[in-house]
Amino acid sequence: MTPIIAPSVLASDFANLQREVEMLNASQADWVHIDIMDGVFVPNLSMGLPVVEAIHRHAKKPLSLHSIILTAELTT
């Protein structure tokens, strides 16, 4: 079984997110991983739908989303 490499954009420079996603596009990574945290289920707050949509516009690789949220109804 071949491992899948999916670096998390949570480790990115958020002031230069487009550049960071373009770097992942040029890399050997298989996917782009996004952690979504609501600040309720876990104490951290990460990114919301507008940021995920912006990443999606620039990513040429599949997105891997990890939802760490209390209820999905609150995010739609």
C-alpha positions as CSV (number, residue, x, y, z in Angstrom):
1,M,0.0,0.0,0.0
2,T,1.4,3.4,-1.0
3,P,1.1,6.1,1.6
4,I,-0.8,9.3,0.8
5,I,0.9,12.6,1.6
6,A,-1.5,15.3,2.6
7,P,0.2,18.4,4.2
8,S,-2.1,20.5,6.3
9,V,-2.7,24.1,5.3
10,L,-3.0,24.8,9.1
11,A,0.8,25.0,9.1
12,S,0.8,27.6,6.3
13,D,1.6,31.3,6.3
14,F,-2.0,32.6,6.3
15,A,-0.8,36.0,5.0
16,N,0.4,34.2,1.9
17,L,-2.1,31.4,1.6
18,Q,-2.4,31.4,-2.2
19,R,1.4,31.1,-2.5
20,E,1.4,28.2,0.0
21,V,-1.3,26.3,-2.0
22,E,0.6,26.9,-5.2
23,M,3.7,25.4,-3.5
24,L,1.6,22.4,-2.5
25,N,0.4,22.1,-6.2
26,A,4.1,22.0,-7.3
27,S,5.1,19.5,-4.6
28,Q,4.8,15.7,-4.6
29,A,2.0,15.9,-2.1
30,D,-1.1,13.9,-3.1
31,W,-3.8,15.9,-1.4
32,V,-4.2,19.3,0.4
33,H,-5.4,18.7,4.0
34,I,-7.7,21.2,5.7
35,D,-8.6,21.1,9.4
36,I,-11.8,22.9,10.3
37,M,-12.2,23.6,14.0
38,D,-15.2,25.5,15.4
39,G,-13.8,26.7,18.7
40,V,-16.5,24.8,20.6
41,F,-15.8,21.1,20.1
42,V,-12.1,21.9,20.4
43,P,-10.8,25.1,21.9
44,N,-9.0,26.1,18.7
45,L,-10.7,28.0,15.9
46,S,-9.2,27.5,12.4
47,M,-10.8,28.5,9.1
48,G,-14.3,28.9,7.8
49,L,-16.0,28.3,4.5
50,P,-14.7,31.5,2.7
51,V,-11.1,30.4,3.3
52,V,-11.8,26.8,2.3
53,E,-13.5,28.1,-0.9
54,A,-10.4,30.3,-1.6
55,I,-8.1,27.3,-1.2
56,H,-10.4,25.2,-3.5
57,R,-10.1,27.9,-6.2
58,H,-6.3,27.6,-6.2
59,A,-5.7,23.9,-5.3
60,K,-5.0,21.5,-8.2
61,K,-5.0,18.5,-5.9
62,P,-7.9,16.9,-4.1
63,L,-8.8,18.5,-0.7
64,S,-8.9,16.4,2.4
65,L,-11.2,18.0,5.0
66,H,-11.1,17.1,8.7
67,S,-14.1,18.6,10.5
68,I,-13.6,19.0,14.2
69,I,-16.9,20.6,15.0
70,L,-19.7,20.2,17.5
71,T,-22.6,20.1,14.9
72,A,-22.6,20.3,11.2
73,E,-25.9,22.3,11.3
74,L,-24.0,25.3,12.7
75,T,-21.7,25.5,9.7
76,T,-24.3,25.4,6.9
